[in-house]
Amino acid sequence: MFALESDMIKPVRVWLDDQKLQVKSEFITPWGICDFVGISLHKRKVAERLRQHQRRAITSFSKITLLQSMPDAQSGTSVTLKHLEKLFAHQFCHSRIADDLAQLVADRYVVSPRNSHFQKLNGWMPLQKRLVAIELKLSRIEEALYQASNNLWFASESYVALPIDRAQRVLASKRRTAFSETGVGLLGVEDKSCEVLLKSNPVSSLTDPLLQALAVERFWRGWLKAVD
């Protein structure tokens, strides 16, 4: 049915659009390039983030790390600069932490209720409802499954998309167990459409919240450009 993996792009993209997802292709991850990633955002949480004037995307690993390590302002507690420097001494230098905190304060993500104490202004994390990753493959099932299982580090759903006849054979074989055990789903691709043959059902503990947050922030920039 398909001579090249790229021949499956159009029907898979149609399926993603039908899911009402904002889509990026050739999405760069720490372990390679994912063919498609799609996201849907919580409207209420988007509105809350905009209400707080937090428009700039948080694009660095260090800023996301610092932000997620802070208590919410509503909690009435805070974290000190000294504690953050000690906590991340093996990851970031002191000047990097200080610069990132200053930028987070300037971008309205963090407040300092008193000298060298910090809280995050939240109310919207996590921002996404769904985060879907798809790997296209004509064959090489083991490789596809490996890539798709890695994608569950950041995605809430991860699929391998195969030509429909091959996908149906995988579903009827012992390989189905490997998909089910990893939580990876299976899409059967036809000329003009896709069918979910096995729904992605990952274990939530697989997700790395830092990697997921960074992925979401890449969509935030695109979403703002679309609405501005």
VONU-308446 format. One record per residue: residue in three letters; x, y, z of N, C-alpha, C in turn. Coordinates in Angstrom, 1 decimal, padded with zeros to 4 digits. Each point is the difference from the previous one (the first is absolute). Example, Ala and Ser with C-alpha at 12.3 -4.5 7.8 and 13.67 -1.06 7.14 Angstrom:
<atoms>
ALA 013.2 -005.7 007.8 -000.9 001.2 000.0 000.9 001.2 000.0
SER -000.4 001.1 -000.7 000.9 001.1 000.0 -000.8 001.1 000.8
</atoms>
This chain:
<atoms>
MET 000.8 -001.2 000.0 -000.8 001.2 000.0 000.9 001.3 000.0
PHE 001.1 -000.1 000.8 000.8 001.2 000.1 001.5 -000.4 -000.4
ALA 000.6 000.8 -000.9 001.3 -000.3 -000.4 001.1 000.6 001.0
LEU -000.4 001.1 000.6 000.9 000.7 000.9 -000.8 000.4 001.3
GLU 000.8 000.1 001.0 -000.6 000.5 001.3 -000.7 001.4 -000.2
SER 000.7 000.8 -000.8 -000.6 001.4 -000.2 -001.4 -000.1 -000.7
ASP -000.3 -001.1 -000.7 -001.3 -000.1 -000.6 -001.1 -000.1 001.0
MET 000.3 -000.3 001.3 -001.0 -000.1 001.0 -000.2 001.3 000.7
ILE 000.8 001.0 -000.3 -000.1 001.3 000.7 -001.4 000.6 -000.1
LYS -000.6 000.0 -001.2 -001.3 000.7 -000.2 -001.1 -000.6 000.8
PRO -000.2 -001.3 -000.1 -001.1 -000.6 000.8 000.2 000.1 001.5
VAL 001.2 -000.1 000.5 000.3 000.2 001.4 -000.3 001.4 000.4
ARG 000.4 000.9 -000.8 -000.2 001.4 000.3 -001.5 000.3 000.1
VAL -000.8 -000.6 -000.9 -001.4 000.2 000.0 -000.6 -000.6 001.3
TRP 000.5 -001.1 000.4 -000.5 -000.6 001.3 000.3 001.0 001.2
LEU 001.2 000.5 000.0 000.3 000.9 001.1 -000.9 001.3 -000.1
ASP -000.2 000.5 -001.2 -000.9 001.2 -000.1 -001.4 -000.3 000.4
ASP -000.4 -001.3 -000.3 -001.4 -000.4 000.5 -000.1 000.0 001.5
GLN 001.2 -000.3 000.7 000.0 000.0 001.4 000.0 001.4 000.6
LYS 000.0 001.0 -000.8 000.1 001.4 000.4 001.3 000.3 000.8
LEU 001.1 -000.5 -000.6 001.3 000.2 000.7 000.8 001.0 -000.8
GLN 000.7 000.8 000.7 001.1 000.9 -000.6 001.2 -001.0 -000.2
VAL 000.5 000.1 -001.2 001.0 -001.0 -000.5 001.3 000.5 -000.3
LYS 001.1 -000.7 000.3 001.3 000.3 -000.4 000.6 -001.3 -000.6
SER 000.7 000.1 -001.2 000.6 -001.1 -000.6 001.5 000.1 000.3
GLU 000.7 -001.2 -000.2 001.4 -000.1 000.3 000.4 000.7 001.3
PHE -000.6 -000.5 001.0 000.1 000.6 001.4 001.3 -000.6 000.6
ILE 000.9 000.9 000.4 001.3 -000.4 000.5 -000.1 -000.4 001.5
THR 000.5 -001.2 000.3 000.0 -000.5 001.3 001.5 -000.4 000.4
PRO 000.3 -000.2 001.3 001.3 -000.4 000.4 000.5 -001.3 -000.7
TRP -000.9 -000.8 -000.5 000.4 -001.3 -000.6 -000.2 -000.1 -001.5
GLY -000.4 001.1 -000.6 -000.1 000.0 -001.4 -001.2 000.9 -000.4
ILE -000.5 -000.2 -001.3 -001.1 000.8 -000.5 -001.2 -000.8 000.0
CYS -001.1 000.5 000.6 -001.3 -000.6 -000.1 -000.8 000.6 -001.2
ASP -000.6 -000.9 -000.7 -000.7 000.5 -001.3 -001.1 001.0 000.3
PHE -000.8 -000.3 000.9 -001.1 001.0 000.3 -000.2 000.1 001.6
VAL -000.3 001.2 000.4 -000.5 000.2 001.4 -001.1 000.9 -000.1
GLY -001.1 -000.3 000.7 -001.2 000.8 000.0 -000.4 000.3 001.4
ILE -000.6 001.2 000.2 -000.4 000.4 001.4 -001.4 000.7 -000.1
SER -000.7 -000.2 001.1 -001.2 000.8 000.3 000.2 000.7 001.3
LEU -000.4 001.2 000.1 000.3 000.8 001.3 -001.4 000.2 000.7
HIS 000.2 000.1 001.3 -001.2 000.3 000.9 -000.3 001.5 -000.2
LYS -001.2 000.3 -000.5 -000.4 001.4 -000.2 000.0 000.8 001.3
ARG -000.5 -000.6 001.0 000.0 000.8 001.3 001.4 000.3 000.5
LYS 000.9 -001.0 -000.2 001.4 000.2 000.5 000.7 001.0 -000.9
VAL -000.2 000.0 -001.3 000.5 001.0 -000.9 -000.4 001.4 000.4
ALA -001.3 000.1 000.3 -000.6 001.3 000.4 000.7 000.5 001.3
GLU 000.2 -001.0 001.0 000.7 000.4 001.2 001.4 000.5 -000.2
ARG 000.7 -000.7 -000.9 001.4 000.4 -000.2 000.0 001.4 -000.7
LEU -000.9 000.2 -000.9 000.0 001.3 -000.7 -000.5 001.1 001.0
ARG -000.9 -000.3 000.9 -000.4 000.9 001.1 001.2 000.5 000.8
GLN 000.9 -000.9 000.2 001.2 000.3 000.8 001.1 000.6 -000.8
HIS -000.3 000.3 -001.3 001.0 000.6 -000.9 001.2 -000.8 -000.2
GLN -000.1 -001.3 000.0 001.1 -000.9 -000.1 000.1 -000.5 -001.5
ARG 000.4 000.9 -000.8 -000.1 -000.3 -001.5 001.3 -000.7 -000.5
ARG 001.1 000.4 000.5 001.3 -000.5 -000.5 000.1 -001.5 000.3
ALA 000.5 -000.8 -001.0 000.2 -001.4 000.2 001.2 -000.2 000.9
ILE -000.1 -001.1 000.8 001.1 -000.4 000.9 000.8 -001.1 -000.8
THR 001.1 000.4 -000.6 000.6 -000.9 -001.0 001.2 -000.7 000.5
SER 000.5 000.3 001.2 001.2 -000.7 000.4 -000.2 -001.0 001.1
PHE 000.7 -001.0 000.0 -000.1 -001.1 001.0 000.2 000.5 001.4
SER 001.0 001.0 000.1 000.3 000.5 001.4 -001.2 000.8 000.5
LYS -000.6 000.8 -000.8 -001.1 000.8 000.5 -001.2 -000.9 000.3
ILE -000.3 -001.0 -000.8 -001.1 -000.9 000.3 000.3 -000.7 001.4
THR 001.2 -000.4 000.1 000.4 -000.7 001.2 -000.2 000.8 001.3
LEU 000.5 001.3 -000.1 -000.2 000.9 001.1 -001.4 000.2 000.3
LEU -000.8 000.3 -001.0 -001.4 000.3 000.2 -000.8 -001.2 000.6
GLN 000.3 -001.2 -000.4 -000.7 -001.1 000.5 000.5 -000.4 001.5
SER 001.1 000.6 000.4 000.5 -000.3 001.3 -000.6 001.0 001.1
MET -000.7 000.9 -000.5 -000.5 001.1 000.9 -001.5 -000.3 000.5
PRO -000.3 000.4 001.2 -001.4 000.0 000.4 -000.8 001.1 -000.6
ASP -001.3 -000.3 -000.2 -000.9 001.0 -000.5 -000.2 001.2 001.0
ALA -000.2 001.2 -000.6 -000.2 001.1 000.9 -001.2 -000.1 000.9
GLN -001.0 -000.8 -000.5 -001.2 -000.2 000.9 000.3 -000.8 001.2
SER 001.1 -000.8 000.0 000.3 -000.9 001.1 000.5 000.8 001.2
GLY 000.4 001.2 -000.2 000.5 000.8 001.2 001.5 -000.3 000.3
THR 000.6 -001.0 -000.6 001.4 -000.3 000.2 000.9 000.5 -001.1
SER 001.3 000.0 000.1 000.9 000.4 -001.0 001.3 -000.9 000.1
VAL 000.8 000.2 -001.0 001.3 -000.7 000.0 001.1 001.0 -000.1
THR 001.1 -000.2 000.6 001.1 001.0 000.0 001.0 -000.2 -001.1
LEU 000.6 001.0 -000.3 001.1 -000.1 -001.0 001.1 -001.0 000.4
LYS 000.3 000.1 001.3 001.0 -000.9 000.5 -000.4 -001.5 -000.1
HIS -001.2 -000.2 000.2 -000.5 -001.4 -000.1 000.0 -000.5 -001.4
LEU -000.4 000.9 -001.0 000.1 -000.4 -001.4 001.4 -000.2 -000.5
GLU 000.9 000.8 000.5 001.5 -000.2 -000.4 000.5 -001.3 000.6
LYS -000.4 -000.3 001.2 000.4 -001.3 000.5 -000.6 -001.2 -000.7
LEU -001.3 000.1 -000.3 -000.8 -001.0 -000.6 000.6 -000.4 -001.4
PHE 000.4 001.0 -000.8 000.4 -000.2 -001.3 001.5 000.3 -000.3
ALA 000.7 -000.1 001.1 001.5 000.3 -000.1 000.7 -000.9 -001.1
HIS -000.5 -001.2 -000.2 000.7 -000.9 -001.0 -000.6 000.2 -001.4
GLN -001.0 000.8 -000.1 -000.6 000.2 -001.4 000.3 001.4 -000.5
PHE -000.1 001.0 000.8 000.1 001.4 -000.5 000.9 000.8 000.9
CYS 000.8 000.9 -000.6 000.8 000.9 000.8 -000.8 001.1 000.7
HIS 000.5 000.6 001.0 -000.7 001.0 000.8 -000.5 001.2 -000.9
SER 000.9 000.4 -000.9 -000.4 001.1 -000.9 -001.2 -000.3 -000.9
ARG 000.0 -001.3 -000.5 -001.1 -000.4 -000.8 -001.3 000.0 000.7
ILE 000.0 -000.5 001.3 -001.2 000.0 000.8 -000.5 001.4 000.2
ALA 000.9 000.9 000.4 -000.3 001.4 000.2 -000.6 000.7 -001.2
ASP 000.6 -000.2 -001.1 -000.4 000.6 -001.3 -001.4 -000.6 -000.4
ASP -000.2 -001.3 000.2 -001.3 -000.6 -000.4 -001.1 000.5 000.9
LEU 000.3 000.2 001.3 -001.0 000.5 001.0 -000.4 001.4 -000.4
ALA 001.0 000.8 -000.3 -000.3 001.4 -000.4 -000.9 000.1 -001.2
GLN 000.3 -000.9 -001.0 -000.8 000.0 -001.2 -001.5 -000.5 000.3
LEU -000.1 -001.1 000.8 -001.3 -000.5 000.4 -000.8 001.1 000.7
VAL 000.6 000.8 000.9 -000.6 001.1 000.6 -000.5 001.0 -001.0
ALA 000.9 000.4 -000.9 -000.3 001.0 -001.0 -001.2 -000.5 -000.9
ASP 000.0 -001.3 -000.3 -001.1 -000.5 -000.8 -001.3 -000.4 000.8
ARG 000.0 000.4 001.3 -001.2 -000.2 000.8 -000.3 -001.4 000.4
TYR 000.9 -000.9 -000.2 -000.2 -001.4 000.5 000.3 -000.2 001.4
VAL 000.8 000.9 000.6 000.5 -000.2 001.3 -000.1 001.4 000.7
VAL -000.3 -000.1 001.3 000.0 001.2 000.9 001.0 -000.2 001.1
SER 000.5 001.1 000.6 000.9 -000.1 001.1 -000.7 000.8 001.2
PRO -000.7 -000.7 000.9 -000.7 000.7 001.1 000.9 000.7 000.9
ARG 001.3 -000.5 000.1 001.0 000.7 000.8 001.3 -000.4 -000.5
ASN 001.0 000.7 000.4 001.4 -000.1 -000.6 000.4 -001.5 -000.1
SER 000.4 -000.4 -001.2 000.6 -001.4 -000.3 -001.0 -001.1 000.4
HIS -001.3 000.3 000.0 -001.1 -001.0 000.1 -000.8 000.0 -001.2
PHE -000.5 -001.2 -000.5 -000.7 000.0 -001.3 -001.2 -001.0 000.1
GLN -001.0 000.4 -000.8 -001.2 -000.8 -000.2 -000.4 000.1 -001.5
LYS -000.6 -001.0 -000.5 -000.5 000.0 -001.4 -001.5 000.4 000.0
LEU -000.3 000.8 -001.0 -001.4 000.4 -000.3 -000.6 -001.1 -001.0
ASN -000.8 -000.8 000.5 -000.5 -001.2 -000.7 -001.5 000.1 -000.3
GLY -000.7 -001.1 000.2 -001.4 -000.1 -000.3 -000.3 -000.5 -001.4
TRP 001.1 -000.4 -000.8 -000.3 -000.5 -001.3 000.9 -001.3 -000.4
MET 000.8 -000.4 000.9 000.8 -001.2 -000.3 -000.7 -001.3 000.4
PRO -000.1 -001.0 -000.8 000.5 000.0 -001.4 -000.9 000.7 -001.0
LEU 000.5 000.5 -001.0 -000.8 000.8 -001.0 -000.7 -000.8 -001.0
GLN 000.4 -001.3 -000.2 -000.5 -000.8 -001.1 -001.1 -001.0 000.5
LYS -000.9 -000.3 -000.9 -001.0 -001.1 000.3 000.6 -001.2 -000.6
ARG 000.5 000.0 -001.2 000.6 -001.1 -000.7 001.3 000.4 -000.7
LEU 000.9 -001.0 000.0 001.3 000.2 -000.7 000.3 -001.3 -000.7
VAL -000.2 000.0 -001.3 000.0 -001.3 -000.8 001.3 000.0 -000.9
ALA 000.7 -001.1 000.1 001.2 -000.2 -000.8 -000.3 -001.2 -001.0
ILE 000.5 000.2 -001.2 -000.2 -001.1 -001.0 001.3 -000.2 -000.8
GLU 000.3 -001.3 -000.1 001.2 -000.4 -000.8 -000.6 -000.8 -001.3
LEU 000.4 000.4 -001.2 -000.4 -000.6 -001.2 001.1 -001.1 -000.4
LYS -000.5 -001.1 -000.3 000.9 -001.1 -000.5 -000.7 -000.9 -001.0
LEU 000.7 -000.4 -001.0 -000.5 -001.0 -000.9 000.3 -001.4 000.5
SER 001.1 -000.2 000.7 000.4 -001.3 000.6 000.8 000.3 001.2
ARG 001.0 -000.8 000.3 000.9 000.2 001.2 -000.8 000.2 001.2
ILE -000.8 -000.9 000.4 -001.0 000.1 001.1 000.7 000.3 001.3
GLU 001.1 -000.8 000.3 000.7 000.1 001.2 000.6 001.4 000.2
GLU 000.5 000.6 -001.1 000.6 001.3 000.1 -001.1 001.1 000.2
ALA -001.1 -000.2 -000.6 -001.2 000.9 000.1 -000.5 000.0 001.5
LEU -000.1 -001.2 000.5 -000.5 -000.2 001.4 001.0 000.7 001.0
TYR 001.3 -000.2 -000.2 001.0 000.6 000.8 -000.1 001.5 000.0
GLN -000.1 000.6 -001.2 -000.2 001.4 -000.1 -001.2 000.5 000.6
ALA -001.1 -000.7 -000.2 -001.3 000.5 000.5 -000.1 -000.1 001.5
SER 000.7 -001.1 000.6 000.0 -000.1 001.5 000.8 001.1 000.6
ASN 001.1 000.4 -000.7 000.8 001.2 000.5 -000.8 001.2 000.0
ASN -000.9 000.2 -001.0 -000.8 001.2 000.0 -001.0 000.1 001.2
LEU -000.2 -001.1 000.7 -000.9 000.1 001.1 000.7 000.7 001.2
TRP 001.3 000.4 -000.1 000.6 000.8 001.0 -000.6 001.4 000.0
PHE -000.6 000.4 -001.2 -000.6 001.4 000.0 -001.4 -000.1 -000.4
ALA -000.4 -000.9 -000.8 -001.4 -000.1 -000.6 -001.0 -000.7 001.0
SER -001.2 000.4 000.0 -001.0 -000.7 000.7 -000.6 -001.2 -000.8
GLU 000.2 000.1 -001.3 -000.4 -001.1 -000.9 001.1 -000.2 -001.0
SER 000.4 -001.2 -000.4 001.0 -000.2 -001.0 -000.5 -001.2 -000.9
TYR 000.2 000.2 -001.3 -000.5 -000.9 -001.0 001.1 -000.4 -001.0
VAL -000.1 -001.2 -000.5 000.8 -000.4 -001.2 -001.1 000.0 -001.2
ALA 000.3 000.6 -001.1 -000.9 000.0 -001.1 000.6 -000.9 -001.1
LEU -000.8 -001.0 -000.3 000.5 -001.0 -001.1 -001.1 -000.1 -001.0
PRO 000.4 -000.4 -001.3 -001.1 -000.3 -001.0 -001.0 -001.0 000.6
ILE -001.2 000.2 -000.3 -001.1 -000.7 000.7 000.2 -001.5 000.0
ASP 000.4 -000.6 -001.2 000.1 -001.4 000.0 001.1 -000.5 000.9
ARG 001.2 000.7 000.1 001.0 -000.4 000.9 -000.4 000.2 001.4
ALA -000.7 001.1 000.3 -000.4 000.3 001.4 -001.0 -001.1 000.5
GLN -000.8 -000.5 -000.9 -001.0 -001.0 000.4 000.8 -001.3 000.3
ARG 001.0 -000.3 -000.8 000.8 -001.2 000.3 000.8 000.1 001.3
VAL 000.5 001.2 000.3 000.6 000.2 001.3 -001.0 -000.2 001.1
LEU -001.2 000.5 -000.2 -001.0 -000.1 001.1 -000.4 -001.5 000.2
ALA 000.1 -000.8 -001.0 -000.4 -001.4 000.1 001.2 -000.9 000.5
SER 001.2 000.6 000.1 001.2 -000.8 000.3 000.4 000.2 001.5
LYS 001.1 -000.7 000.4 000.5 000.1 001.4 000.5 001.4 000.3
ARG 000.3 000.8 -001.1 000.5 001.4 000.2 -001.0 000.9 000.7
ARG -001.3 -000.4 -000.1 -001.0 000.8 000.7 000.3 000.1 001.5
THR 000.5 -001.0 000.6 000.3 000.0 001.4 001.0 001.1 000.3
ALA 001.0 000.1 -000.9 001.1 001.0 000.3 -000.6 001.4 -000.1
PHE -000.9 000.2 -000.9 -000.7 001.4 -000.1 -000.8 000.2 001.3
SER -000.8 -001.0 000.4 -000.8 000.2 001.2 000.8 000.2 001.2
GLU 001.1 -000.7 000.2 000.8 000.1 001.2 000.7 001.4 000.1
THR 000.4 000.6 -001.1 000.6 001.3 000.0 -001.0 001.1 000.0
GLY -001.2 -000.2 -000.3 -001.0 001.0 -000.1 -000.1 000.7 -001.4
VAL 000.8 -000.5 -000.9 000.0 000.6 -001.4 -001.2 -000.5 -000.8
GLY -000.6 001.0 -000.7 -001.2 -000.4 -000.8 000.4 -000.2 -001.4
LEU -001.0 -000.5 -000.8 000.3 -000.4 -001.4 -001.1 000.7 -000.9
LEU 000.5 000.7 -001.0 -000.8 000.6 -001.0 000.1 -000.8 -001.3
GLY -001.1 -000.3 -000.7 000.0 -000.6 -001.3 -000.3 001.1 -001.0
VAL 001.0 000.2 -001.0 -000.1 001.1 -000.9 -000.5 -000.5 -001.4
GLU -001.0 000.6 -000.5 -000.6 -000.2 -001.3 000.3 001.2 -000.9
ASP -000.5 -000.1 -001.2 000.3 001.1 -001.0 -000.4 001.4 000.5
LYS -001.1 000.1 000.6 -000.6 001.3 000.4 -000.3 000.1 001.5
SER 000.3 -001.0 000.8 -000.5 000.0 001.4 000.9 -000.9 000.8
CYS -000.2 000.1 001.3 000.6 -000.9 001.0 -001.0 -000.6 000.9
GLU 000.3 -001.1 000.6 -000.9 -000.7 000.9 000.8 -000.4 001.2
VAL -000.5 000.3 001.2 000.7 -000.4 001.2 -000.3 -001.5 000.3
LEU 001.0 -000.8 -000.2 -000.2 -001.4 000.2 000.3 -000.4 001.4
LEU 000.9 000.7 000.7 000.3 -000.2 001.4 000.2 001.3 000.6
LYS -000.8 000.4 001.0 000.1 001.3 000.6 001.3 000.0 000.9
SER 000.7 001.2 000.0 001.1 000.2 000.9 -000.5 000.0 001.4
ASN 000.6 -000.7 000.9 -000.4 -000.1 001.4 001.2 -000.1 000.9
PRO 000.8 001.1 000.1 001.3 000.0 000.7 -000.2 000.0 001.5
VAL 001.0 -000.4 000.7 000.1 000.2 001.4 000.5 001.4 000.3
SER -000.8 000.7 000.8 000.2 001.5 000.2 001.4 000.2 000.6
SER 000.5 -000.9 000.8 001.3 000.2 000.6 001.2 000.0 -001.0
LEU -000.3 -000.4 -001.2 001.1 000.1 -001.0 000.4 001.4 -000.4
THR -001.0 000.9 000.1 000.2 001.4 -000.4 001.0 000.8 000.8
ASP 000.9 000.6 -000.7 000.9 001.0 000.7 -000.6 001.4 -000.1
PRO -000.4 000.5 001.1 -000.7 001.3 000.0 000.8 001.1 -000.6
LEU 001.3 000.0 000.1 000.9 001.0 -000.6 000.0 000.0 -001.5
LEU 000.1 -001.2 -000.5 000.0 -000.2 -001.5 -001.4 000.3 -000.5
GLN -001.0 -000.4 000.7 -001.4 000.3 -000.5 -000.2 001.6 000.0
ALA 000.4 000.6 001.0 -000.2 001.5 000.1 000.8 000.7 -001.1
LEU 001.2 -000.4 -000.3 000.8 000.6 -001.1 -000.7 -000.2 -001.3
ALA -000.6 -001.2 -000.2 -000.7 -000.3 -001.3 -001.2 000.9 -000.1
VAL -000.7 000.2 001.1 -001.2 000.8 000.0 000.3 001.5 -000.3
GLU 001.1 000.4 000.5 000.5 001.4 -000.2 000.3 000.3 -001.5
ARG 000.4 -001.0 -000.7 000.3 000.2 -001.4 -001.3 000.2 -000.8
PHE -001.1 -000.5 000.5 -001.3 000.2 -000.6 -000.5 001.4 000.4
TRP 000.3 000.4 001.2 -000.5 001.3 000.5 000.4 001.1 -000.9
ARG 001.2 000.0 -000.4 000.5 001.1 -000.9 -000.8 000.0 -001.3
GLY -000.3 -001.2 -000.6 -000.7 -000.1 -001.2 -001.5 000.5 000.2
TRP -000.6 -000.4 001.2 -001.3 000.4 000.3 -000.2 001.5 000.1
LEU 001.0 000.6 000.6 -000.1 001.5 000.2 000.1 000.7 -001.4
LYS 000.9 -000.5 -000.8 000.2 000.6 -001.4 -001.3 -000.1 -000.8
ALA -000.7 -001.1 000.2 -001.3 -000.3 -000.7 -001.1 001.0 000.4
VAL 000.0 000.3 001.3 -001.1 000.8 000.5 000.3 001.5 000.0
ASP 001.3 000.4 -000.1 000.3 001.4 000.1 -000.3 000.7 -001.4
</atoms>
